[in-house]
Amino acid sequence: METQNLNSRRKFIGSLTTGAMIAGLSLIPDPIQAKIKSKAFDFQVDDSSTYGAELDKALKKLGTKAHPVAFDISQANPWGLIWSNVYYITNSETGTSESDLGVLNVFRHHGMIFGLNDATISKYKLGEFFGLNDPLTNAPTGRDPYYDPEDGVFPLPGLAGIKALQEKGTLFCICDMARKVYAQFVAQKVGAKTEDVYNDFVAGTLPGVKAAPSGVWVLGRLAENKIAYTDASVG
């Protein structure tokens, strides 16, 4: 019975990712679209119950902290990281310490690029794929410039990157559905196996960034944990 359930989940996710690919074709260059349309995908999906349970516990804990808030980073722009900094600064100024605050960043959809390391972004040219430029060169990035940023990466000096925000206590998670779906897009573009690209995405996820079954899975649990929601897709 357990095997049948897992196979059913895999078939459902396979159908879902194929549908998501069709719906998202307008975001992909024409030559790649032709390749995607010409082939059906059969991608084996692992059971996400283990890391889902782990993240569920982390969300419940975050909800007990002061003024808990989630920044929904669905696009390849750094506004969620900027607003996280602003949230820490202004709460500190008004009497709430950084260690007491509850802050969550959800890397989903195109925002998943922020949850990946330099080697993975460079290997698959994800800056070009997701439309993220390096602020210092204004060319498609071959790294994650916001993990441990140099001066000039952010529009204001002194803002913390992902690594420093983690040290403040920020919880980060990455949408595993996005890793699965975009593994198929990227595999088609570079002529690789979907499983290999997905495994690279998993291995290349930044330290301390937790896997979420999906970004919307996380967003759906905010209200029950009394965590406020902020759309960080735009400034």
GROMACS elastic network, one bead per residue, 0.5 to 0.9 nm:
[ bonds ]
;  ai    aj funct       b0    kb
    1     4     6  0.50553   500
    1     5     6  0.62255   500
    1     6     6  0.86856   500
    2     5     6  0.51039   500
    2     6     6  0.62492   500
    2     7     6  0.86392   500
    3     6     6  0.51338   500
    3     7     6  0.61541   500
    3     8     6  0.85641   500
    4     7     6  0.51000   500
    4     8     6  0.61037   500
    4     9     6  0.86406   500
    5     8     6  0.50308   500
    5     9     6  0.62317   500
    5    10     6  0.86467   500
    6     9     6  0.50613   500
    6    10     6  0.62046   500
    6    11     6  0.86857   500
    6    45     6  0.86567   500
    6    46     6  0.83082   500
    6    47     6  0.71522   500
    7    10     6  0.50008   500
    7    11     6  0.62132   500
    7    12     6  0.85906   500
    7    44     6  0.89899   500
    7    45     6  0.88594   500
    8    11     6  0.51334   500
    8    12     6  0.61496   500
    8    13     6  0.85886   500
    9    12     6  0.50429   500
    9    13     6  0.60377   500
    9    14     6  0.83415   500
    9    45     6  0.78430   500
    9    47     6  0.83209   500
   10    13     6  0.51658   500
   10    14     6  0.59015   500
   10    15     6  0.85161   500
   10    42     6  0.89787   500
   10    43     6  0.77596   500
   10    44     6  0.62300   500
   10    45     6  0.53165   500
   10    46     6  0.77753   500
   10    47     6  0.86715   500
   11    15     6  0.61707   500
   11    16     6  0.85192   500
   11    42     6  0.83703   500
   11    43     6  0.87463   500
   11    44     6  0.85665   500
   11    45     6  0.86731   500
   12    15     6  0.51419   500
   12    16     6  0.60674   500
   12    17     6  0.86128   500
   13    17     6  0.59487   500
   13    18     6  0.83801   500
   13    43     6  0.85092   500
   13    44     6  0.88838   500
   13    45     6  0.72482   500
   13   177     6  0.87725   500
   14    17     6  0.52975   500
   14    18     6  0.61831   500
   14    19     6  0.85784   500
   14    41     6  0.72191   500
   14    42     6  0.62789   500
   14    43     6  0.61235   500
   14    44     6  0.77740   500
   14    45     6  0.78662   500
   15    18     6  0.51773   500
   15    19     6  0.61281   500
   15    20     6  0.85482   500
   15    41     6  0.87202   500
   15    42     6  0.88387   500
   16    19     6  0.50624   500
   16    20     6  0.60465   500
   16    21     6  0.85245   500
   16   181     6  0.89856   500
   17    21     6  0.60661   500
   17    22     6  0.86665   500
   17    41     6  0.86411   500
   17    43     6  0.89638   500
   17   177     6  0.80907   500
   17   180     6  0.76426   500
   17   181     6  0.54900   500
   17   184     6  0.86061   500
   18    21     6  0.50419   500
   18    22     6  0.63913   500
   18    23     6  0.87089   500
   18    40     6  0.74288   500
   18    41     6  0.68628   500
   18   181     6  0.79516   500
   18   184     6  0.89740   500
   19    22     6  0.51394   500
   19    23     6  0.61786   500
   19    24     6  0.84992   500
   20    23     6  0.50391   500
   20    24     6  0.59752   500
   20    25     6  0.85445   500
   20   181     6  0.74288   500
   21    24     6  0.50341   500
   21    25     6  0.60334   500
   21    36     6  0.80129   500
   21   181     6  0.71093   500
   21   182     6  0.84474   500
   21   184     6  0.83856   500
   21   185     6  0.75800   500
   22    25     6  0.53288   500
   22    26     6  0.84534   500
   22    33     6  0.88983   500
   22    36     6  0.83264   500
   22    37     6  0.77312   500
   23    26     6  0.74566   500
   24    27     6  0.56591   500
   24    28     6  0.73229   500
   25    28     6  0.52598   500
   25    29     6  0.80518   500
   25    30     6  0.84927   500
   25    32     6  0.87993   500
   25    33     6  0.61046   500
   25    36     6  0.84083   500
   25    37     6  0.89292   500
   26    29     6  0.76374   500
   26    30     6  0.83778   500
   26    33     6  0.82068   500
   28    31     6  0.84594   500
   28    32     6  0.65760   500
   28    33     6  0.62578   500
   28   129     6  0.82411   500
   28   185     6  0.84141   500
   29    32     6  0.56261   500
   29    33     6  0.63038   500
   30    34     6  0.64408   500
   30    35     6  0.89612   500
   31    34     6  0.54234   500
   31    35     6  0.68377   500
   31   189     6  0.88711   500
   32    35     6  0.51850   500
   32    36     6  0.62656   500
   32    37     6  0.86777   500
   32   185     6  0.81470   500
   32   188     6  0.69993   500
   32   189     6  0.60446   500
   33    36     6  0.50694   500
   33    37     6  0.60903   500
   33    38     6  0.85739   500
   34    37     6  0.52567   500
   34    38     6  0.62660   500
   35    38     6  0.52451   500
   35    39     6  0.69087   500
   35   188     6  0.68023   500
   35   189     6  0.82651   500
   36    39     6  0.58293   500
   36    40     6  0.78263   500
   36    41     6  0.89729   500
   36   184     6  0.86489   500
   36   185     6  0.74427   500
   36   188     6  0.67389   500
   36   189     6  0.89361   500
   37    40     6  0.76789   500
   41   184     6  0.78684   500
   41   194     6  0.87015   500
   43   180     6  0.83776   500
   43   184     6  0.85119   500
   43   194     6  0.72027   500
   43   195     6  0.70840   500
   44   195     6  0.78055   500
   45    48     6  0.85712   500
   45   180     6  0.82510   500
   47    50     6  0.75031   500
   48    51     6  0.58576   500
   48    52     6  0.58728   500
   48    53     6  0.85767   500
   48   176     6  0.87368   500
   48   211     6  0.88907   500
   48   212     6  0.80966   500
   48   213     6  0.58695   500
   49    53     6  0.60254   500
   49    54     6  0.86536   500
   49   213     6  0.80374   500
   50    53     6  0.53705   500
   50    54     6  0.64999   500
   50    55     6  0.88828   500
   51    55     6  0.61329   500
   51    56     6  0.84285   500
   51   210     6  0.78412   500
   51   211     6  0.63976   500
   51   212     6  0.69142   500
   51   213     6  0.76568   500
   52    55     6  0.52200   500
   52    56     6  0.60505   500
   52    57     6  0.87578   500
   52   211     6  0.76124   500
   52   212     6  0.60335   500
   52   213     6  0.60382   500
   53    57     6  0.64279   500
   53    58     6  0.87974   500
   54    57     6  0.53657   500
   54    58     6  0.65153   500
   54    59     6  0.89148   500
   54   210     6  0.86366   500
   55    59     6  0.61689   500
   55    60     6  0.86313   500
   55   173     6  0.83064   500
   55   210     6  0.69646   500
   55   211     6  0.75612   500
   55   212     6  0.68155   500
   55   218     6  0.85134   500
   56    59     6  0.51771   500
   56    60     6  0.63320   500
   56    61     6  0.87444   500
   56   218     6  0.83048   500
   56   221     6  0.82374   500
   57    60     6  0.51570   500
   57    61     6  0.62910   500
   57    62     6  0.86469   500
   58    61     6  0.51250   500
   58    62     6  0.61322   500
   58    63     6  0.86288   500
   58   171     6  0.81753   500
   59    63     6  0.61205   500
   59    64     6  0.88990   500
   59   104     6  0.86207   500
   59   171     6  0.86992   500
   59   218     6  0.83849   500
   59   221     6  0.79174   500
   59   222     6  0.78258   500
   59   225     6  0.69620   500
   59   227     6  0.85486   500
   60    63     6  0.51331   500
   60    64     6  0.68442   500
   60   224     6  0.88088   500
   60   225     6  0.58144   500
   60   226     6  0.89697   500
   61    64     6  0.54527   500
   61    65     6  0.71786   500
   61   102     6  0.88255   500
   61   225     6  0.86214   500
   62    65     6  0.54756   500
   62    66     6  0.85893   500
   62    68     6  0.65976   500
   62    69     6  0.88250   500
   62   101     6  0.85198   500
   62   102     6  0.53388   500
   62   103     6  0.74215   500
   62   104     6  0.80196   500
   62   171     6  0.81277   500
   62   225     6  0.80308   500
   62   227     6  0.78936   500
   63    66     6  0.79579   500
   63    67     6  0.83383   500
   63    68     6  0.58344   500
   63    69     6  0.84905   500
   63   102     6  0.69371   500
   63   222     6  0.82278   500
   63   224     6  0.88259   500
   63   225     6  0.50348   500
   63   226     6  0.57752   500
   63   227     6  0.56956   500
   64    67     6  0.87413   500
   64    68     6  0.76656   500
   64   102     6  0.78629   500
   64   225     6  0.79318   500
   64   226     6  0.82682   500
   64   227     6  0.89739   500
   65    68     6  0.60138   500
   65    99     6  0.89747   500
   65   100     6  0.59794   500
   65   101     6  0.57197   500
   65   102     6  0.50555   500
   65   103     6  0.88258   500
   66    96     6  0.77025   500
   66   100     6  0.56520   500
   66   102     6  0.58307   500
   67    96     6  0.89709   500
   67   100     6  0.86475   500
   67   101     6  0.61466   500
   67   102     6  0.62263   500
   67   103     6  0.83455   500
   67   226     6  0.89629   500
   67   227     6  0.76779   500
   67   228     6  0.79271   500
   68   101     6  0.63896   500
   68   103     6  0.57286   500
   68   104     6  0.78531   500
   68   226     6  0.73208   500
   68   228     6  0.62044   500
   69   101     6  0.86690   500
   69   102     6  0.62647   500
   69   103     6  0.52223   500
   69   104     6  0.62164   500
   69   105     6  0.87161   500
   69   222     6  0.85757   500
   69   226     6  0.86028   500
   69   227     6  0.50585   500
   69   229     6  0.59037   500
   69   230     6  0.72686   500
   70    84     6  0.89912   500
   70   102     6  0.84456   500
   70   103     6  0.59817   500
   70   105     6  0.57320   500
   70   106     6  0.71504   500
   70   219     6  0.82797   500
   70   222     6  0.77733   500
   70   227     6  0.65649   500
   70   228     6  0.59972   500
   70   229     6  0.50609   500
   70   230     6  0.60011   500
   70   231     6  0.85104   500
   71    79     6  0.89739   500
   71    80     6  0.55553   500
   71    81     6  0.82416   500
   71    83     6  0.78828   500
   71    84     6  0.75108   500
   71   103     6  0.78773   500
   71   104     6  0.61323   500
   71   106     6  0.62505   500
   71   107     6  0.88815   500
   71   228     6  0.86933   500
   71   229     6  0.63925   500
   71   231     6  0.60841   500
   71   232     6  0.56858   500
   71   233     6  0.89027   500
   72    75     6  0.89331   500
   72    80     6  0.69493   500
   72   104     6  0.84876   500
   72   105     6  0.62585   500
   72   106     6  0.51254   500
   72   107     6  0.70003   500
   72   108     6  0.76927   500
   72   111     6  0.88513   500
   72   215     6  0.84561   500
   72   219     6  0.80523   500
   72   229     6  0.73313   500
   72   230     6  0.60798   500
   72   231     6  0.50897   500
   72   232     6  0.52697   500
   72   233     6  0.69912   500
   73    76     6  0.77782   500
   73    77     6  0.79022   500
   73    78     6  0.79657   500
   73    79     6  0.77503   500
   73    80     6  0.57870   500
   73    81     6  0.85869   500
   73   105     6  0.68103   500
   73   106     6  0.56082   500
   73   107     6  0.51720   500
   73   108     6  0.62336   500
   73   109     6  0.81280   500
   73   110     6  0.82582   500
   73   111     6  0.53916   500
   73   112     6  0.81527   500
   73   231     6  0.71546   500
   73   232     6  0.52658   500
   73   233     6  0.56208   500
   74    77     6  0.85209   500
   74   106     6  0.77694   500
   74   107     6  0.62876   500
   74   109     6  0.50670   500
   74   110     6  0.56206   500
   74   112     6  0.75254   500
   74   215     6  0.86639   500
   74   231     6  0.83968   500
   74   232     6  0.73987   500
   74   233     6  0.56810   500
   75    78     6  0.83565   500
   75   107     6  0.84890   500
   75   108     6  0.77073   500
   75   109     6  0.66733   500
   75   112     6  0.81811   500
   75   130     6  0.85896   500
   75   232     6  0.81465   500
   75   233     6  0.53403   500
   75   234     6  0.81542   500
   76   109     6  0.86779   500
   76   110     6  0.53840   500
   76   112     6  0.78641   500
   76   113     6  0.69763   500
   76   114     6  0.76369   500
   76   127     6  0.89073   500
   76   130     6  0.65482   500
   76   131     6  0.68246   500
   76   132     6  0.57317   500
   76   233     6  0.80784   500
   77    80     6  0.79247   500
   77    81     6  0.89707   500
   77   110     6  0.88961   500
   77   111     6  0.72842   500
   77   114     6  0.88789   500
   77   132     6  0.70475   500
   77   232     6  0.86664   500
   77   233     6  0.71362   500
   77   234     6  0.78576   500
   77   235     6  0.89981   500
   78    81     6  0.54072   500
   78    82     6  0.63746   500
   78    83     6  0.87882   500
   78   111     6  0.87043   500
   78   114     6  0.84358   500
   78   146     6  0.77390   500
   78   154     6  0.83770   500
   78   232     6  0.83007   500
   78   233     6  0.85062   500
   78   235     6  0.89285   500
   79    83     6  0.60149   500
   79    84     6  0.84220   500
   79   232     6  0.56818   500
   79   233     6  0.68922   500
   79   234     6  0.66027   500
   79   235     6  0.57884   500
   80    83     6  0.51149   500
   80    84     6  0.60581   500
   80    85     6  0.86841   500
   80   105     6  0.70003   500
   80   106     6  0.87919   500
   80   230     6  0.85747   500
   80   231     6  0.81055   500
   80   233     6  0.74106   500
   80   234     6  0.86010   500
   80   235     6  0.85144   500
   81    84     6  0.50448   500
   81    85     6  0.64287   500
   81    86     6  0.87728   500
   81   105     6  0.77729   500
   81   146     6  0.83164   500
   81   159     6  0.87374   500
   81   160     6  0.80030   500
   81   161     6  0.70531   500
   81   162     6  0.73277   500
   81   165     6  0.83996   500
   81   232     6  0.86080   500
   82    85     6  0.52081   500
   82    86     6  0.63494   500
   82    87     6  0.86787   500
   82   154     6  0.79203   500
   82   159     6  0.72680   500
   82   160     6  0.82461   500
   82   161     6  0.86657   500
   83    87     6  0.59812   500
   83    88     6  0.86049   500
   83   232     6  0.77807   500
   83   235     6  0.87352   500
   84    87     6  0.50247   500
   84    88     6  0.63544   500
   84    89     6  0.86794   500
   84   103     6  0.72315   500
   84   104     6  0.84441   500
   84   105     6  0.81028   500
   84   160     6  0.88676   500
   84   165     6  0.80266   500
   84   170     6  0.84451   500
   85    88     6  0.52282   500
   85    89     6  0.61690   500
   85    90     6  0.86257   500
   85   159     6  0.62978   500
   85   160     6  0.65427   500
   85   161     6  0.87153   500
   85   165     6  0.78256   500
   86    89     6  0.50759   500
   86    90     6  0.59943   500
   86    91     6  0.83321   500
   86   159     6  0.86565   500
   87    90     6  0.54708   500
   87    91     6  0.59957   500
   87    92     6  0.83695   500
   87   103     6  0.85127   500
   88    91     6  0.53694   500
   88    92     6  0.60040   500
   88    93     6  0.85962   500
   88    96     6  0.85560   500
   88    97     6  0.80399   500
   88    98     6  0.60397   500
   88   101     6  0.76374   500
   88   103     6  0.86895   500
   88   168     6  0.88223   500
   89    92     6  0.52153   500
   89    93     6  0.62672   500
   89    94     6  0.88239   500
   89    98     6  0.83666   500
   90    94     6  0.63227   500
   90    95     6  0.88304   500
   90    96     6  0.87841   500
   91    94     6  0.50215   500
   91    95     6  0.62385   500
   91    96     6  0.52146   500
   91    97     6  0.71010   500
   91    98     6  0.77853   500
   91   101     6  0.81838   500
   92    95     6  0.52849   500
   92    97     6  0.52530   500
   92    98     6  0.65351   500
   93    96     6  0.74903   500
   93    97     6  0.86989   500
   94    97     6  0.89039   500
   96    99     6  0.83956   500
   96   100     6  0.65813   500
   96   101     6  0.69975   500
   97   100     6  0.53678   500
   97   101     6  0.66861   500
   98   101     6  0.54076   500
   98   102     6  0.85256   500
   98   168     6  0.62833   500
   98   169     6  0.76184   500
   99   102     6  0.81807   500
   99   168     6  0.64661   500
   99   169     6  0.64454   500
  100   169     6  0.87260   500
  101   169     6  0.79309   500
  101   170     6  0.85310   500
  102   169     6  0.76034   500
  102   170     6  0.70084   500
  102   171     6  0.81218   500
  102   227     6  0.83251   500
  103   169     6  0.73965   500
  103   171     6  0.62271   500
  103   172     6  0.86597   500
  103   227     6  0.88514   500
  104   170     6  0.57127   500
  104   172     6  0.58214   500
  104   173     6  0.79369   500
  104   227     6  0.88945   500
  105   170     6  0.73678   500
  105   171     6  0.63145   500
  105   173     6  0.65588   500
  105   174     6  0.87091   500
  106   111     6  0.82044   500
  106   112     6  0.84952   500
  106   171     6  0.85583   500
  106   172     6  0.60841   500
  106   173     6  0.52452   500
  106   174     6  0.61458   500
  106   175     6  0.75703   500
  106   212     6  0.88766   500
  106   215     6  0.65042   500
  106   218     6  0.77901   500
  106   219     6  0.83602   500
  107   110     6  0.79768   500
  107   113     6  0.76990   500
  107   114     6  0.67973   500
  107   115     6  0.65389   500
  107   172     6  0.74306   500
  107   173     6  0.60222   500
  107   175     6  0.61927   500
  107   215     6  0.70924   500
  108   113     6  0.85265   500
  108   173     6  0.84594   500
  108   174     6  0.60058   500
  108   176     6  0.82925   500
  108   177     6  0.84140   500
  108   178     6  0.63320   500
  108   179     6  0.88337   500
  108   214     6  0.75656   500
  108   215     6  0.52573   500
  108   216     6  0.82660   500
  109   112     6  0.58601   500
  109   113     6  0.86982   500
  109   175     6  0.73322   500
  109   177     6  0.85036   500
  109   178     6  0.55218   500
  109   179     6  0.86207   500
  109   182     6  0.87034   500
  109   215     6  0.78151   500
  110   113     6  0.64557   500
  110   114     6  0.87898   500
  110   130     6  0.61212   500
  110   131     6  0.87765   500
  110   178     6  0.79322   500
  110   182     6  0.89931   500
  111   114     6  0.59525   500
  111   115     6  0.78385   500
  111   130     6  0.84633   500
  111   174     6  0.85564   500
  111   233     6  0.86447   500
  112   115     6  0.54506   500
  112   116     6  0.72022   500
  112   174     6  0.60442   500
  112   175     6  0.67552   500
  112   176     6  0.88864   500
  112   178     6  0.69230   500
  112   179     6  0.74404   500
  113   116     6  0.55149   500
  113   117     6  0.84939   500
  113   121     6  0.74438   500
  113   126     6  0.71943   500
  113   127     6  0.79413   500
  113   130     6  0.75119   500
  113   132     6  0.84952   500
  113   144     6  0.76799   500
  114   117     6  0.80083   500
  114   144     6  0.63181   500
  114   145     6  0.86954   500
  114   146     6  0.73821   500
  114   147     6  0.77557   500
  114   162     6  0.85680   500
  114   174     6  0.87096   500
  114   206     6  0.85886   500
  115   144     6  0.82806   500
  115   147     6  0.86651   500
  115   162     6  0.89129   500
  115   172     6  0.82217   500
  115   173     6  0.77138   500
  115   174     6  0.62017   500
  115   204     6  0.84212   500
  115   205     6  0.56296   500
  115   206     6  0.55971   500
  115   207     6  0.88956   500
  115   209     6  0.67533   500
  116   119     6  0.83715   500
  116   120     6  0.64856   500
  116   121     6  0.66760   500
  116   143     6  0.86515   500
  116   144     6  0.70940   500
  116   201     6  0.70433   500
  116   202     6  0.85346   500
  116   203     6  0.89061   500
  116   204     6  0.55005   500
  116   206     6  0.53375   500
  117   120     6  0.56240   500
  117   121     6  0.63727   500
  117   122     6  0.86844   500
  117   143     6  0.68809   500
  117   144     6  0.61894   500
  117   147     6  0.82695   500
  117   201     6  0.89714   500
  117   204     6  0.54604   500
  117   205     6  0.60597   500
  117   206     6  0.55067   500
  117   207     6  0.87827   500
  118   121     6  0.51956   500
  118   122     6  0.59885   500
  118   123     6  0.84619   500
  118   142     6  0.66481   500
  118   144     6  0.54352   500
  118   145     6  0.83889   500
  118   204     6  0.82618   500
  119   122     6  0.51728   500
  119   123     6  0.59580   500
  119   124     6  0.87036   500
  119   142     6  0.80421   500
  119   143     6  0.70280   500
  119   204     6  0.73943   500
  120   123     6  0.51184   500
  120   124     6  0.63278   500
  120   125     6  0.81931   500
  120   126     6  0.79866   500
  120   142     6  0.86786   500
  120   143     6  0.80503   500
  120   200     6  0.69325   500
  120   201     6  0.68919   500
  120   203     6  0.87427   500
  120   204     6  0.57074   500
  120   205     6  0.84295   500
  121   124     6  0.56787   500
  121   125     6  0.56521   500
  121   127     6  0.67033   500
  121   141     6  0.78489   500
  121   142     6  0.56125   500
  121   143     6  0.55391   500
  121   144     6  0.71979   500
  121   204     6  0.86272   500
  122   125     6  0.50167   500
  122   126     6  0.67550   500
  122   127     6  0.78736   500
  122   141     6  0.77708   500
  122   143     6  0.59560   500
  123   126     6  0.79146   500
  123   142     6  0.80506   500
  124   127     6  0.85557   500
  124   129     6  0.82705   500
  124   142     6  0.87710   500
  124   186     6  0.72395   500
  124   187     6  0.89369   500
  124   190     6  0.75471   500
  124   197     6  0.86621   500
  125   128     6  0.56736   500
  125   129     6  0.63697   500
  125   130     6  0.88720   500
  125   140     6  0.80408   500
  125   141     6  0.77561   500
  125   142     6  0.62752   500
  125   143     6  0.89836   500
  126   130     6  0.57868   500
  126   131     6  0.78449   500
  126   132     6  0.78766   500
  126   140     6  0.81497   500
  126   141     6  0.75515   500
  126   142     6  0.71910   500
  126   143     6  0.86297   500
  126   186     6  0.84950   500
  127   130     6  0.54841   500
  127   131     6  0.55567   500
  127   133     6  0.62304   500
  127   134     6  0.80587   500
  127   139     6  0.84979   500
  127   142     6  0.59975   500
  127   143     6  0.76588   500
  127   144     6  0.87486   500
  128   131     6  0.50793   500
  128   132     6  0.65192   500
  128   133     6  0.76748   500
  128   139     6  0.84998   500
  128   141     6  0.70367   500
  128   142     6  0.84244   500
  129   132     6  0.79473   500
  129   140     6  0.85637   500
  129   186     6  0.80667   500
  130   140     6  0.89204   500
  131   140     6  0.67871   500
  131   141     6  0.85977   500
  132   135     6  0.89358   500
  132   139     6  0.82895   500
  132   140     6  0.57643   500
  132   141     6  0.61281   500
  133   136     6  0.85345   500
  133   137     6  0.76177   500
  133   138     6  0.53549   500
  133   139     6  0.50323   500
  133   142     6  0.86564   500
  134   137     6  0.55019   500
  134   138     6  0.52630   500
  134   139     6  0.57299   500
  134   140     6  0.59691   500
  134   142     6  0.77474   500
  134   143     6  0.78987   500
  134   144     6  0.82639   500
  134   145     6  0.65287   500
  134   153     6  0.78378   500
  135   138     6  0.52667   500
  135   139     6  0.78644   500
  135   141     6  0.83472   500
  135   145     6  0.78009   500
  135   152     6  0.73506   500
  135   153     6  0.53579   500
  135   154     6  0.77220   500
  136   139     6  0.82947   500
  136   145     6  0.88196   500
  136   152     6  0.66888   500
  136   153     6  0.62399   500
  137   140     6  0.82851   500
  137   141     6  0.82628   500
  138   141     6  0.80855   500
  139   142     6  0.88877   500
  141   144     6  0.72919   500
  141   145     6  0.77272   500
  142   145     6  0.86871   500
  143   146     6  0.88066   500
  144   147     6  0.58267   500
  144   148     6  0.82855   500
  144   149     6  0.86132   500
  145   148     6  0.67969   500
  145   149     6  0.55553   500
  145   150     6  0.78804   500
  145   153     6  0.69216   500
  145   161     6  0.85623   500
  146   149     6  0.50324   500
  146   150     6  0.85087   500
  146   153     6  0.72658   500
  146   154     6  0.81033   500
  146   160     6  0.85527   500
  146   161     6  0.51736   500
  146   162     6  0.62480   500
  146   163     6  0.85309   500
  147   160     6  0.88032   500
  147   161     6  0.51325   500
  147   163     6  0.55429   500
  147   164     6  0.81553   500
  147   206     6  0.86108   500
  148   160     6  0.78570   500
  148   161     6  0.52950   500
  148   162     6  0.66188   500
  148   163     6  0.59392   500
  148   164     6  0.73466   500
  149   152     6  0.80752   500
  149   153     6  0.59570   500
  149   154     6  0.77077   500
  149   159     6  0.86586   500
  149   160     6  0.77144   500
  149   161     6  0.58324   500
  149   162     6  0.85776   500
  150   153     6  0.59392   500
  150   154     6  0.84222   500
  151   154     6  0.73030   500
  151   156     6  0.88366   500
  151   157     6  0.65769   500
  151   158     6  0.77756   500
  152   155     6  0.66345   500
  152   156     6  0.76444   500
  152   157     6  0.70700   500
  153   156     6  0.83986   500
  153   157     6  0.85545   500
  154   157     6  0.66873   500
  154   158     6  0.83763   500
  154   159     6  0.68790   500
  154   160     6  0.89787   500
  154   161     6  0.88184   500
  155   159     6  0.88291   500
  156   159     6  0.66747   500
  160   163     6  0.76580   500
  160   164     6  0.53157   500
  160   165     6  0.58663   500
  161   164     6  0.54249   500
  161   165     6  0.60058   500
  161   166     6  0.85723   500
  162   165     6  0.50468   500
  162   166     6  0.61197   500
  162   167     6  0.86896   500
  162   170     6  0.85471   500
  162   172     6  0.85112   500
  163   166     6  0.51837   500
  163   167     6  0.64982   500
  163   168     6  0.89473   500
  163   207     6  0.87967   500
  163   208     6  0.89879   500
  164   168     6  0.64410   500
  164   169     6  0.88606   500
  164   170     6  0.88823   500
  165   169     6  0.65221   500
  165   170     6  0.54985   500
  165   171     6  0.84936   500
  166   169     6  0.50440   500
  166   171     6  0.66106   500
  166   172     6  0.76887   500
  166   208     6  0.78084   500
  166   209     6  0.89960   500
  167   170     6  0.72403   500
  171   208     6  0.82859   500
  171   209     6  0.74980   500
  171   210     6  0.81243   500
  172   208     6  0.73590   500
  172   209     6  0.50017   500
  172   210     6  0.62476   500
  172   211     6  0.88298   500
  173   208     6  0.84807   500
  173   209     6  0.50498   500
  173   211     6  0.55456   500
  173   212     6  0.60980   500
  173   215     6  0.81657   500
  173   218     6  0.87567   500
  174   177     6  0.88978   500
  174   178     6  0.81436   500
  174   179     6  0.82578   500
  174   205     6  0.82241   500
  174   209     6  0.66400   500
  174   210     6  0.62183   500
  174   211     6  0.51514   500
  174   212     6  0.57420   500
  174   213     6  0.85901   500
  174   214     6  0.77570   500
  174   215     6  0.69936   500
  175   178     6  0.53095   500
  175   179     6  0.65924   500
  175   180     6  0.89216   500
  175   210     6  0.88923   500
  175   211     6  0.63200   500
  175   212     6  0.50619   500
  175   213     6  0.62244   500
  175   216     6  0.82637   500
  175   217     6  0.87451   500
  175   218     6  0.87695   500
  176   180     6  0.62119   500
  176   181     6  0.85994   500
  176   202     6  0.84575   500
  176   211     6  0.60261   500
  176   212     6  0.56571   500
  176   213     6  0.53106   500
  176   214     6  0.55070   500
  176   215     6  0.77564   500
  177   180     6  0.50498   500
  177   181     6  0.60741   500
  177   182     6  0.84141   500
  177   212     6  0.81367   500
  177   213     6  0.63298   500
  177   214     6  0.51188   500
  177   215     6  0.77008   500
  178   181     6  0.51260   500
  178   182     6  0.57880   500
  178   183     6  0.80241   500
  178   214     6  0.72493   500
  178   215     6  0.81397   500
  179   182     6  0.54536   500
  179   183     6  0.58019   500
  179   184     6  0.87910   500
  179   197     6  0.89300   500
  179   198     6  0.62926   500
  179   201     6  0.64233   500
  179   202     6  0.76666   500
  180   183     6  0.51460   500
  180   184     6  0.67893   500
  180   194     6  0.82994   500
  180   195     6  0.86690   500
  180   197     6  0.88286   500
  180   198     6  0.59885   500
  180   201     6  0.86693   500
  181   184     6  0.54851   500
  181   185     6  0.68127   500
  181   186     6  0.89442   500
  181   198     6  0.87664   500
  182   186     6  0.59213   500
  182   187     6  0.81853   500
  182   197     6  0.88991   500
  182   198     6  0.82004   500
  183   186     6  0.51921   500
  183   187     6  0.58230   500
  183   188     6  0.85260   500
  183   193     6  0.87311   500
  183   194     6  0.56038   500
  183   195     6  0.75988   500
  183   196     6  0.83688   500
  183   197     6  0.53592   500
  183   198     6  0.50486   500
  183   199     6  0.87605   500
  183   200     6  0.89832   500
  183   201     6  0.76345   500
  184   187     6  0.50755   500
  184   188     6  0.62550   500
  184   189     6  0.86994   500
  184   193     6  0.81427   500
  184   194     6  0.51715   500
  184   195     6  0.83662   500
  184   197     6  0.77993   500
  184   198     6  0.79949   500
  185   188     6  0.53613   500
  185   189     6  0.64282   500
  185   194     6  0.83576   500
  186   190     6  0.62674   500
  186   191     6  0.82367   500
  186   192     6  0.80307   500
  186   194     6  0.79149   500
  186   197     6  0.73826   500
  187   190     6  0.54073   500
  187   191     6  0.55568   500
  187   193     6  0.57243   500
  187   194     6  0.52134   500
  187   195     6  0.86123   500
  187   196     6  0.82571   500
  187   197     6  0.62451   500
  187   198     6  0.87657   500
  188   191     6  0.52331   500
  188   192     6  0.66470   500
  188   193     6  0.80384   500
  188   194     6  0.79100   500
  189   192     6  0.79455   500
  192   195     6  0.86262   500
  192   196     6  0.71087   500
  192   197     6  0.70582   500
  193   196     6  0.52709   500
  193   197     6  0.64466   500
  193   198     6  0.87022   500
  194   197     6  0.52168   500
  194   198     6  0.60879   500
  194   199     6  0.85238   500
  195   198     6  0.51015   500
  195   199     6  0.60367   500
  195   200     6  0.85386   500
  196   199     6  0.51444   500
  196   200     6  0.62009   500
  196   201     6  0.86575   500
  197   200     6  0.50300   500
  197   201     6  0.62202   500
  197   202     6  0.87249   500
  198   202     6  0.62814   500
  198   203     6  0.86275   500
  199   202     6  0.50438   500
  199   203     6  0.60699   500
  199   204     6  0.82722   500
  200   203     6  0.50248   500
  200   204     6  0.56628   500
  200   205     6  0.84091   500
  201   205     6  0.61265   500
  202   205     6  0.54227   500
  202   211     6  0.86523   500
  203   206     6  0.84670   500
  204   207     6  0.87461   500
  205   208     6  0.85408   500
  205   209     6  0.68180   500
  205   210     6  0.86075   500
  205   211     6  0.87166   500
  206   209     6  0.56818   500
  206   210     6  0.88259   500
  207   210     6  0.84396   500
  211   214     6  0.82964   500
  212   215     6  0.63934   500
  212   217     6  0.73132   500
  212   218     6  0.69296   500
  213   216     6  0.85911   500
  213   217     6  0.64828   500
  213   218     6  0.80741   500
  214   217     6  0.50318   500
  214   218     6  0.67871   500
  214   219     6  0.89697   500
  215   218     6  0.53035   500
  215   219     6  0.64455   500
  215   220     6  0.87547   500
  216   220     6  0.59386   500
  216   221     6  0.86395   500
  217   220     6  0.52972   500
  217   221     6  0.67958   500
  218   221     6  0.53490   500
  218   222     6  0.67728   500
  219   222     6  0.53841   500
  219   223     6  0.81205   500
  219   229     6  0.78810   500
  220   223     6  0.70952   500
  220   224     6  0.82039   500
  221   224     6  0.56000   500
  221   225     6  0.64696   500
  221   226     6  0.87747   500
  221   227     6  0.84317   500
  222   225     6  0.52725   500
  222   226     6  0.60670   500
  222   228     6  0.67845   500
  222   229     6  0.72488   500
  223   227     6  0.58172   500
  223   228     6  0.71483   500
  223   229     6  0.83998   500
  224   227     6  0.77172   500
  225   228     6  0.89934   500
  231   234     6  0.73381   500
  232   235     6  0.67857   500
